[in-house]
Amino acid sequence: MGMEKFYSNVRQKLGLEKEELKNELKEEVVEELRVEFEEEISYIEAQMKEYEQLVAEVNHLMAKMRRKGLVNNQEKQKNIKMQGFDEDLEPLRSKLRKLEESMQQRLDEQKAYS
């Protein structure tokens, strides 16, 4: 009931309708949120691009390993050896760790703001 009295007073004093007030308030809030979250959206988009690049690198590495595996398979009667697998994956693991740390840091900053 308090909100109705508020709107009634506002209509009387300012001559504005309830819907006009709601629309103005909505536009204001949307604009503020857009500005506030624009940086977050940009960060998330950048992280997604980095993640997509990482996935592409993993796919390329897997395709390379399959080709190598097929050659080994033909040469050694289906005995595929994964030599240097950890060494090949280390740069990708490092990038993934950095990505995770960055995202965790960002999450911690967001928790601190709220």
DSSP file (Angstrom, degrees, kcal/mol; ACC not computed):
  #  RESIDUE AA STRUCTURE BP1 BP2  ACC     N-H-->O    O-->H-N    N-H-->O    O-->H-N    TCO  KAPPA ALPHA  PHI   PSI    X-CA   Y-CA   Z-CA
    1    1 A M     >        0   0    0      0, 0.0     4,-1.8     0, 0.0     5,-0.2   0.000 360.0 360.0 360.0 -30.7    0.0    0.0    0.0
    2    2 A G  H  >  +     0   0    0      1,-0.2     4,-2.0     2,-0.2     5,-0.1   0.853 360.0  53.3 -63.6 -35.9    2.9    2.3    0.7
    3    3 A M  H  > S+     0   0    0      2,-0.2     4,-2.8     1,-0.2    -1,-0.2   0.885 106.3  52.7 -67.8 -38.7    4.1    2.1   -3.0
    4    4 A E  H  > S+     0   0    0      2,-0.2     4,-2.6     1,-0.2    -1,-0.2   0.909 109.7  48.3 -63.0 -41.4    0.6    3.1   -4.3
    5    5 A K  H  X S+     0   0    0     -4,-1.8     4,-2.5     2,-0.2    -1,-0.2   0.902 111.0  51.6 -64.9 -40.2    0.6    6.2   -2.0
    6    6 A F  H  X S+     0   0    0     -4,-2.0     4,-2.6     2,-0.2    -2,-0.2   0.954 112.1  45.1 -59.5 -51.7    4.1    7.0   -3.2
    7    7 A Y  H  X S+     0   0    0     -4,-2.8     4,-2.9     1,-0.2     5,-0.2   0.890 111.9  53.3 -61.4 -39.5    3.0    6.8   -6.9
    8    8 A S  H  X S+     0   0    0     -4,-2.6     4,-2.3    -5,-0.2    -1,-0.2   0.928 110.8  46.3 -60.9 -45.5   -0.1    8.8   -6.2
    9    9 A N  H  X S+     0   0    0     -4,-2.5     4,-2.7     2,-0.2     5,-0.3   0.906 112.6  49.8 -63.9 -42.0    2.0   11.6   -4.6
   10   10 A V  H  X>S+     0   0    0     -4,-2.6     4,-3.3     2,-0.2     5,-0.7   0.923 110.5  49.9 -64.0 -43.4    4.4   11.6   -7.4
   11   11 A R  H  X5S+     0   0    0     -4,-2.9     4,-1.4     1,-0.2    -1,-0.2   0.910 113.5  46.7 -60.6 -41.9    1.6   11.7  -10.0
   12   12 A Q  H  <5S+     0   0    0     -4,-2.3    -2,-0.2    -5,-0.2    -1,-0.2   0.925 121.0  35.9 -67.0 -43.6    0.0   14.6   -8.1
   13   13 A K  H  <5S+     0   0    0     -4,-2.7    -2,-0.2    -5,-0.2    -3,-0.2   0.876 133.0  23.1 -81.6 -38.0    3.3   16.6   -7.7
   14   14 A L  H  <5S-     0   0    0     -4,-3.3    -3,-0.2    -5,-0.3    -2,-0.2   0.612  92.5-128.3-106.8 -14.5    5.1   15.8  -11.0
   15   15 A G     << +     0   0    0     -4,-1.4     2,-0.3    -5,-0.7    -4,-0.2   0.738  60.6 138.7  74.5  21.7    2.2   14.9  -13.3
   16   16 A L        -     0   0    0     -6,-0.6    -1,-0.3    -9,-0.1     2,-0.2  -0.741  50.1-124.6-100.8 148.5    3.8   11.6  -14.3
   17   17 A E     >  -     0   0    0     -2,-0.3     4,-2.0    -3,-0.1     5,-0.2  -0.539  23.3-113.8 -87.2 157.0    2.1    8.4  -14.8
   18   18 A K  H  > S+     0   0    0      1,-0.2     4,-2.3     2,-0.2     5,-0.2   0.889 115.8  50.7 -56.8 -44.8    3.1    5.2  -13.0
   19   19 A E  H  > S+     0   0    0      1,-0.2     4,-2.8     2,-0.2    -1,-0.2   0.876 106.8  54.3 -66.0 -37.4    4.2    3.5  -16.2
   20   20 A E  H  > S+     0   0    0      2,-0.2     4,-2.5     1,-0.2    -1,-0.2   0.919 109.2  48.6 -61.5 -43.0    6.3    6.4  -17.3
   21   21 A L  H  X S+     0   0    0     -4,-2.0     4,-2.6     2,-0.2     5,-0.2   0.926 111.7  49.0 -62.4 -45.0    8.1    6.2  -14.0
   22   22 A K  H  X S+     0   0    0     -4,-2.3     4,-2.8     1,-0.2    -2,-0.2   0.931 112.3  48.0 -60.7 -45.7    8.7    2.5  -14.3
   23   23 A N  H  X S+     0   0    0     -4,-2.8     4,-2.6     2,-0.2    -2,-0.2   0.910 112.6  48.1 -63.6 -42.8   10.0    2.8  -17.8
   24   24 A E  H  X S+     0   0    0     -4,-2.5     4,-2.2     2,-0.2    -1,-0.2   0.926 114.0  46.8 -62.7 -44.4   12.4    5.6  -16.9
   25   25 A L  H  X S+     0   0    0     -4,-2.6     4,-2.7    -5,-0.2    -2,-0.2   0.909 111.8  51.2 -63.6 -42.4   13.6    3.7  -13.9
   26   26 A K  H  X S+     0   0    0     -4,-2.8     4,-2.8    -5,-0.2     5,-0.2   0.931 110.2  48.6 -61.2 -46.6   14.0    0.6  -16.0
   27   27 A E  H  X S+     0   0    0     -4,-2.6     4,-2.2     1,-0.2    -1,-0.2   0.901 112.2  49.6 -60.9 -41.7   16.0    2.5  -18.7
   28   28 A E  H  X S+     0   0    0     -4,-2.2     4,-2.4     2,-0.2    -2,-0.2   0.931 113.0  45.5 -62.4 -47.1   18.3    4.0  -16.0
   29   29 A V  H  X S+     0   0    0     -4,-2.7     4,-2.7     1,-0.2     5,-0.2   0.911 112.0  51.8 -64.9 -43.0   18.9    0.6  -14.4
   30   30 A V  H  X S+     0   0    0     -4,-2.8     4,-2.6    -5,-0.2    -1,-0.2   0.919 111.0  48.0 -60.7 -43.7   19.6   -1.1  -17.7
   31   31 A E  H  X S+     0   0    0     -4,-2.2     4,-2.3    -5,-0.2    -1,-0.2   0.917 112.1  48.9 -64.2 -43.4   22.1    1.6  -18.7
   32   32 A E  H  X S+     0   0    0     -4,-2.4     4,-2.6     1,-0.2    -2,-0.2   0.922 113.3  47.1 -62.7 -43.3   23.9    1.4  -15.3
   33   33 A L  H  X S+     0   0    0     -4,-2.7     4,-3.0     2,-0.2     5,-0.2   0.898 109.6  54.0 -64.8 -39.7   24.1   -2.4  -15.5
   34   34 A R  H  X S+     0   0    0     -4,-2.6     4,-1.1    -5,-0.2    -2,-0.2   0.935 112.8  43.1 -59.8 -46.3   25.3   -2.3  -19.1
   35   35 A V  H  X S+     0   0    0     -4,-2.3     4,-0.6     1,-0.2     3,-0.3   0.922 115.8  49.0 -64.6 -44.1   28.1    0.0  -18.1
   36   36 A E  H  < S+     0   0    0     -4,-2.6     4,-0.4     1,-0.2     3,-0.3   0.891 118.8  36.7 -64.7 -41.2   28.9   -2.0  -14.9
   37   37 A F  H  X S+     0   0    0     -4,-3.0     4,-2.8     1,-0.2    -1,-0.2   0.497  91.4  89.4 -95.1  -2.7   29.0   -5.4  -16.7
   38   38 A E  H  X S+     0   0    0     -4,-1.1     4,-2.3    -3,-0.3    -1,-0.2   0.916  91.0  47.6 -59.2 -43.1   30.6   -4.3  -20.0
   39   39 A E  H  X S+     0   0    0     -4,-0.6     4,-2.4    -3,-0.3    -1,-0.2   0.913 112.2  49.6 -64.2 -42.7   34.1   -4.9  -18.5
   40   40 A E  H  > S+     0   0    0     -4,-0.4     4,-2.7     2,-0.2    -2,-0.2   0.908 110.7  49.6 -62.9 -42.5   33.1   -8.3  -17.2
   41   41 A I  H  X S+     0   0    0     -4,-2.8     4,-2.6     2,-0.2    -1,-0.2   0.916 110.7  50.0 -64.2 -42.6   31.6   -9.3  -20.5
   42   42 A S  H  X S+     0   0    0     -4,-2.3     4,-2.3    -5,-0.2    -2,-0.2   0.916 111.6  48.8 -61.0 -43.2   34.8   -8.2  -22.3
   43   43 A Y  H  X S+     0   0    0     -4,-2.4     4,-2.5     2,-0.2    -2,-0.2   0.927 111.9  48.3 -62.9 -45.0   36.9  -10.2  -19.9
   44   44 A I  H  X S+     0   0    0     -4,-2.7     4,-2.5     1,-0.2    -2,-0.2   0.908 110.8  50.9 -63.7 -41.8   34.7  -13.3  -20.3
   45   45 A E  H  X S+     0   0    0     -4,-2.6     4,-2.2     2,-0.2    -1,-0.2   0.912 110.8  49.0 -61.8 -41.8   34.8  -13.0  -24.1
   46   46 A A  H  X S+     0   0    0     -4,-2.3     4,-2.2     1,-0.2    -2,-0.2   0.908 111.8  48.9 -63.9 -41.6   38.6  -12.7  -24.0
   47   47 A Q  H  X S+     0   0    0     -4,-2.5     4,-2.5     1,-0.2    -2,-0.2   0.884 109.7  52.1 -65.7 -37.5   38.8  -15.8  -21.7
   48   48 A M  H  X S+     0   0    0     -4,-2.5     4,-2.8     2,-0.2    -2,-0.2   0.901 108.9  50.0 -65.3 -40.2   36.5  -17.7  -24.0
   49   49 A K  H  X S+     0   0    0     -4,-2.2     4,-2.3     2,-0.2    -2,-0.2   0.915 111.8  48.4 -63.3 -41.9   38.7  -16.9  -27.0
   50   50 A E  H  X S+     0   0    0     -4,-2.2     4,-2.2     2,-0.2    -2,-0.2   0.908 112.2  49.1 -63.8 -41.3   41.8  -18.0  -25.1
   51   51 A Y  H  X S+     0   0    0     -4,-2.5     4,-2.6     2,-0.2    -2,-0.2   0.911 109.9  51.1 -63.8 -43.3   40.0  -21.2  -24.1
   52   52 A E  H  X S+     0   0    0     -4,-2.8     4,-2.4     1,-0.2    -2,-0.2   0.889 109.7  50.5 -61.8 -39.0   38.9  -21.8  -27.7
   53   53 A Q  H  X S+     0   0    0     -4,-2.3     4,-2.3     2,-0.2    -1,-0.2   0.909 110.0  50.4 -64.5 -41.1   42.5  -21.4  -28.8
   54   54 A L  H  X S+     0   0    0     -4,-2.2     4,-2.4     2,-0.2    -2,-0.2   0.912 110.2  49.5 -62.6 -43.0   43.6  -23.9  -26.1
   55   55 A V  H  X S+     0   0    0     -4,-2.6     4,-2.8     2,-0.2    -1,-0.2   0.902 109.7  51.8 -62.7 -41.2   41.0  -26.4  -27.3
   56   56 A A  H  X S+     0   0    0     -4,-2.4     4,-2.5     2,-0.2    -2,-0.2   0.900 109.8  49.4 -62.4 -40.4   42.2  -25.9  -30.9
   57   57 A E  H  X S+     0   0    0     -4,-2.3     4,-2.6     2,-0.2    -2,-0.2   0.907 111.2  49.0 -64.9 -41.2   45.8  -26.6  -29.8
   58   58 A V  H  X S+     0   0    0     -4,-2.4     4,-2.8     2,-0.2    -2,-0.2   0.929 111.6  49.3 -63.6 -44.6   44.7  -29.7  -27.9
   59   59 A N  H  X S+     0   0    0     -4,-2.8     4,-2.5     2,-0.2    -2,-0.2   0.909 111.5  49.2 -60.8 -41.8   42.8  -30.9  -31.0
   60   60 A H  H  X S+     0   0    0     -4,-2.5     4,-2.4     2,-0.2    -2,-0.2   0.926 112.1  48.3 -62.5 -44.3   45.8  -30.3  -33.2
   61   61 A L  H  X S+     0   0    0     -4,-2.6     4,-2.6     1,-0.2    -2,-0.2   0.905 111.6  49.9 -62.7 -41.6   48.1  -32.2  -30.8
   62   62 A M  H  X S+     0   0    0     -4,-2.8     4,-2.4     2,-0.2    -2,-0.2   0.906 111.0  48.8 -64.9 -40.9   45.6  -35.1  -30.6
   63   63 A A  H  X S+     0   0    0     -4,-2.5     4,-2.5     2,-0.2    -2,-0.2   0.906 111.8  49.8 -63.8 -41.0   45.4  -35.2  -34.4
   64   64 A K  H  X S+     0   0    0     -4,-2.4     4,-2.4     1,-0.2    -2,-0.2   0.913 111.2  48.9 -62.7 -43.1   49.2  -35.2  -34.6
   65   65 A M  H  X S+     0   0    0     -4,-2.6     4,-2.9     2,-0.2    -2,-0.2   0.885 109.8  52.0 -66.1 -37.7   49.4  -38.0  -32.0
   66   66 A R  H  X S+     0   0    0     -4,-2.4     4,-2.8     2,-0.2    -2,-0.2   0.936 110.2  48.1 -63.2 -45.8   46.8  -40.0  -33.9
   67   67 A R  H  X S+     0   0    0     -4,-2.5     4,-2.1     2,-0.2    -2,-0.2   0.931 114.2  46.3 -59.5 -44.4   48.8  -39.7  -37.2
   68   68 A K  H  X S+     0   0    0     -4,-2.4     4,-2.7     1,-0.2    -1,-0.2   0.899 111.8  52.7 -64.0 -39.7   52.0  -40.7  -35.3
   69   69 A G  H  X S+     0   0    0     -4,-2.9     4,-2.7     1,-0.2    -2,-0.2   0.882 107.1  51.6 -63.2 -39.3   50.1  -43.5  -33.7
   70   70 A L  H  X S+     0   0    0     -4,-2.8     4,-2.4     2,-0.2    -1,-0.2   0.903 110.8  47.8 -65.0 -40.8   48.9  -44.8  -37.1
   71   71 A V  H  X S+     0   0    0     -4,-2.1     4,-2.3     2,-0.2    -2,-0.2   0.939 114.7  45.9 -64.5 -45.8   52.5  -44.8  -38.4
   72   72 A N  H  X S+     0   0    0     -4,-2.7     4,-2.9     1,-0.2     7,-0.4   0.889 110.9  54.8 -61.9 -38.3   53.7  -46.6  -35.3
   73   73 A N  H  <>S+     0   0    0     -4,-2.7     5,-2.3     1,-0.2     4,-0.4   0.921 110.3  44.3 -62.4 -45.2   50.8  -49.0  -35.6
   74   74 A Q  H  <5S+     0   0    0     -4,-2.4     3,-0.4     1,-0.2    -1,-0.2   0.888 118.7  43.8 -67.4 -38.0   51.7  -49.9  -39.1
   75   75 A E  H  <5S+     0   0    0     -4,-2.3    -2,-0.2     1,-0.2    -1,-0.2   0.832 124.3  32.0 -76.9 -32.7   55.4  -50.2  -38.3
   76   76 A K  T  <5S-     0   0    0     -4,-2.9     3,-0.3    -5,-0.2    -1,-0.2  -0.021 112.0-102.2-120.5  30.7   55.0  -52.1  -35.0
   77   77 A Q  T   5S-     0   0    0     -3,-0.4    -3,-0.2    -4,-0.4    -4,-0.1   0.937  87.0 -40.2  47.3  64.6   51.9  -54.2  -35.5
   78   78 A K  S   <S+     0   0    0     -5,-2.3     2,-0.8     1,-0.2    -1,-0.2   0.735 100.0 134.2  62.8  28.6   49.4  -52.1  -33.5
   79   79 A N        -     0   0    0     -7,-0.4     2,-0.5    -3,-0.3    -1,-0.2  -0.855  35.3-171.4-106.0  95.0   51.9  -51.3  -30.7
   80   80 A I        -     0   0    0     -2,-0.8     2,-0.5    -3,-0.1   -11,-0.1  -0.761   3.8-163.4 -93.0 127.4   51.4  -47.6  -30.1
   81   81 A K        -     0   0    0     -2,-0.5     2,-1.2   -12,-0.1    -9,-0.1  -0.926  13.0-148.4-111.7 132.0   53.9  -46.0  -27.8
   82   82 A M    >   +     0   0    0     -2,-0.5     3,-0.8     2,-0.0     2,-0.4  -0.653  28.0 176.1 -98.5  77.6   53.2  -42.6  -26.3
   83   83 A Q  T 3   +     0   0    0     -2,-1.2    -2,-0.0     1,-0.2     0, 0.0  -0.674  67.4   4.3 -85.9 134.3   56.7  -41.2  -26.0
   84   84 A G  T 3> S+     0   0    0     -2,-0.4     4,-2.2     3,-0.1    -1,-0.2   0.705  82.7 140.2  70.2  20.0   57.1  -37.7  -24.8
   85   85 A F  H <> S+     0   0    0     -3,-0.8     4,-1.8     1,-0.2     5,-0.2   0.934  72.5  46.7 -60.8 -47.3   53.4  -37.3  -24.2
   86   86 A D  H  > S+     0   0    0     -4,-0.2     4,-1.4     1,-0.2    -1,-0.2   0.887 111.0  52.6 -63.5 -38.5   53.9  -35.4  -21.0
   87   87 A E  H  4 S+     0   0    0      1,-0.2    -1,-0.2     2,-0.2    -2,-0.2   0.883 109.6  49.0 -65.0 -37.8   56.5  -33.1  -22.6
   88   88 A D  H  < S+     0   0    0     -4,-2.2     4,-0.4     1,-0.2    -1,-0.2   0.836 114.0  46.3 -69.4 -32.4   54.1  -32.3  -25.5
   89   89 A L  H  X S+     0   0    0     -4,-1.8     4,-2.8    -5,-0.2     3,-0.2   0.668  89.3  85.8 -85.2 -17.0   51.3  -31.5  -23.1
   90   90 A E  H  X S+     0   0    0     -4,-1.4     4,-2.6     1,-0.2     5,-0.2   0.887  88.2  49.4 -58.0 -44.4   53.3  -29.3  -20.7
   91   91 A P  H  > S+     0   0    0      0, 0.0     4,-2.1     0, 0.0    -1,-0.2   0.902 114.0  47.7 -61.2 -36.9   52.9  -26.1  -22.6
   92   92 A L  H  > S+     0   0    0     -4,-0.4     4,-2.4    -3,-0.2    -2,-0.2   0.901 111.2  49.8 -69.5 -39.8   49.1  -26.7  -22.8
   93   93 A R  H  X S+     0   0    0     -4,-2.8     4,-2.7     2,-0.2    -1,-0.2   0.913 109.6  52.3 -62.6 -41.5   48.9  -27.5  -19.1
   94   94 A S  H  X S+     0   0    0     -4,-2.6     4,-2.3    -5,-0.2    -2,-0.2   0.922 110.4  47.1 -61.1 -45.0   50.8  -24.3  -18.3
   95   95 A K  H  X S+     0   0    0     -4,-2.1     4,-2.4     1,-0.2    -1,-0.2   0.903 112.2  50.5 -63.4 -40.7   48.4  -22.2  -20.4
   96   96 A L  H  X S+     0   0    0     -4,-2.4     4,-2.7     2,-0.2    -2,-0.2   0.906 109.4  50.6 -64.6 -41.5   45.4  -24.0  -18.8
   97   97 A R  H  X S+     0   0    0     -4,-2.7     4,-2.8     2,-0.2    -2,-0.2   0.923 111.0  48.8 -60.9 -44.7   46.8  -23.3  -15.3
   98   98 A K  H  X S+     0   0    0     -4,-2.3     4,-2.5     1,-0.2    -2,-0.2   0.908 111.8  49.5 -62.2 -41.4   47.3  -19.6  -16.1
   99   99 A L  H  X S+     0   0    0     -4,-2.4     4,-2.4     2,-0.2    -2,-0.2   0.923 112.3  47.4 -63.1 -44.7   43.8  -19.4  -17.5
  100  100 A E  H  X S+     0   0    0     -4,-2.7     4,-2.6     2,-0.2    -2,-0.2   0.909 112.4  49.4 -62.9 -42.8   42.4  -21.1  -14.3
  101  101 A E  H  X S+     0   0    0     -4,-2.8     4,-2.7     2,-0.2    -2,-0.2   0.914 111.5  49.2 -63.0 -42.9   44.4  -18.7  -12.1
  102  102 A S  H  X S+     0   0    0     -4,-2.5     4,-2.2     2,-0.2    -2,-0.2   0.922 113.1  46.3 -62.1 -45.1   43.2  -15.7  -14.0
  103  103 A M  H  X S+     0   0    0     -4,-2.4     4,-2.3     2,-0.2    -2,-0.2   0.890 113.1  49.8 -66.6 -38.8   39.6  -16.8  -13.8
  104  104 A Q  H  X S+     0   0    0     -4,-2.6     4,-2.6     2,-0.2    -2,-0.2   0.910 110.3  50.3 -65.7 -41.9   40.0  -17.6  -10.0
  105  105 A Q  H  X S+     0   0    0     -4,-2.7     4,-2.2     2,-0.2    -2,-0.2   0.916 111.3  48.7 -61.1 -43.1   41.5  -14.2   -9.4
  106  106 A R  H  X S+     0   0    0     -4,-2.2     4,-2.2     2,-0.2    -2,-0.2   0.904 111.2  50.1 -63.5 -41.6   38.7  -12.5  -11.2
  107  107 A L  H  X S+     0   0    0     -4,-2.3     4,-2.2     1,-0.2    -2,-0.2   0.907 109.7  50.7 -63.5 -42.3   36.1  -14.5   -9.3
  108  108 A D  H  X S+     0   0    0     -4,-2.6     4,-1.9     1,-0.2    -2,-0.2   0.891 109.3  51.5 -63.3 -39.3   37.8  -13.6   -6.0
  109  109 A E  H  X S+     0   0    0     -4,-2.2     4,-1.6     1,-0.2    -1,-0.2   0.907 109.5  50.1 -63.4 -40.6   37.7   -9.9   -7.0
  110  110 A Q  H  X S+     0   0    0     -4,-2.2     4,-1.4     1,-0.2    -2,-0.2   0.890 109.3  50.9 -65.8 -38.2   34.0  -10.2   -7.7
  111  111 A K  H  < S+     0   0    0     -4,-2.2    -1,-0.2     1,-0.2    -2,-0.2   0.870 107.6  54.4 -65.5 -35.2   33.4  -11.8   -4.4
  112  112 A A  H  < S+     0   0    0     -4,-1.9    -1,-0.2     1,-0.2    -2,-0.2   0.848 106.9  51.2 -67.3 -33.7   35.3   -9.0   -2.7
  113  113 A Y  H  <        0   0    0     -4,-1.6    -1,-0.2     1,-0.2    -2,-0.2   0.814 360.0 360.0 -72.1 -29.9   33.1   -6.4   -4.4
  114  114 A S     <        0   0    0     -4,-1.4    -1,-0.2    -5,-0.1    -2,-0.2   0.483 360.0 360.0 -91.2 360.0   29.8   -8.1   -3.3
